[in-house]
Amino acid sequence: MRQPVLGLSLVAVLAACAPARAFDCAKAGSPVERAICADPAAKAADAAMEVAFNRLRDGIAGENRRAALDDQRAWLKDRNTRCAEKGAGQGAAQGAGQPAGQGTAMTRCLAEADAARTRVLTGQAQAGPPLERRPVPVFVRQAGARDKVAVAVRVYRFPDPADPLERTVNAEADKALAAIPYKPEDPDGPGTWGYEELWTIAYATPRLISIKRDTWEFTGGAHGTSGTLGLTVDAAGRILTFPDLFAKPVAADFAALCLKTIKAARAEKGGEAEPDPALLKKIAPVVADLRNWVFTGAGATVYFDPYSVGPYAEGAYECPLPAALLDRAARIPLR
């Protein structure tokens, strides 16, 4: 199996200081470009994102650099499409006293997307105090073909890991990279096979880090398979399990809360009602497995992948649990 080139110069990423190319508003031609130039907040967010990407790009080389460029192009295309759709229904309507394009749904979408991308590119957690040492993203991209799986992967690694937490995160990243399927098992089967795994640093403190791992895989058949996994590592480098954080009895309390959440969400989707005991029997083992948890600034979310509690057509479910509840039940401080 071909292995991705990680680029040993990753250590230089955060120290790189090459300036970003200035966004030339005089040449803005597309609606997205004009919207960015018309809104100071969107323009500032776009400039910060570009600085972050240029610093990352200038600190890596070879295949990893090419993959980062490919990933950035794909992300920009997706951002532009999504944010243009946000503004499509709004037309030229503006808030009172605002310049054309300022404060619209499109510009808000662009500013939020760029801020989120900056966090991705700089290894910044979505919530929690700033990390003294941040991991850097490693990208792997491969275009799909009959004999090649379409691959889009983003993991995080710490340059020169200095403690058990950082070494564990790197080991899990290396496992994910080694597991990438580059060639389909049946190249003559229907459709182009695809594989995605995207890591997001959801929450981090000096005590622990919580990484969200969104996956998708298509190996032929009627549809692909999606899922979300959590990776929670403490300062000692342990991959935490439910008993590490919570006493066994509270699992039933958490499951009861998720039962209410999933029943309400299923009703909104028009899903078929199911007796509480039968549904709770499916929910309980998911809740009791910390690999389904992602910690956030607001608490944690338990992810229920398609098929875990209902038919594929119902899709996935999420069960948010508030920080106050978790803090009372946790064996160790979570923040």
Buried (B, 14 or more C-beta within 10 A) or exposed (E): EEEBBBBEBBEBBBEBEEEBEEBEEEEBEEBBBBBBBBBEBBBBBBBBBBBBBBBBBBBBBEBBBBBBBBBBEEBBEEBBEEBBEBBEEEEEEBEEEEEEBBBBBBBBBBBBBBBBBBBBBBBBBBBBEEBEBBBBBBBBBBEBEEEBBBBBBBBBBBBEBEEBBBBBBBBBBBEBBEEBBBEBEEEEEEEBBBBBBBBBBBBBBEBBBBBBBBBBBBBEEEEBBBBBBBBBBBEEBBBBEBEBBBEEEBBEBBBBBBBEBBBEBBEEEEBEEBEEEEBBEBBBEBBBBBBBBBBBEBBBBBBBBBBBBBEEEBBBBBBEBEBEBBEEBBEEEBB
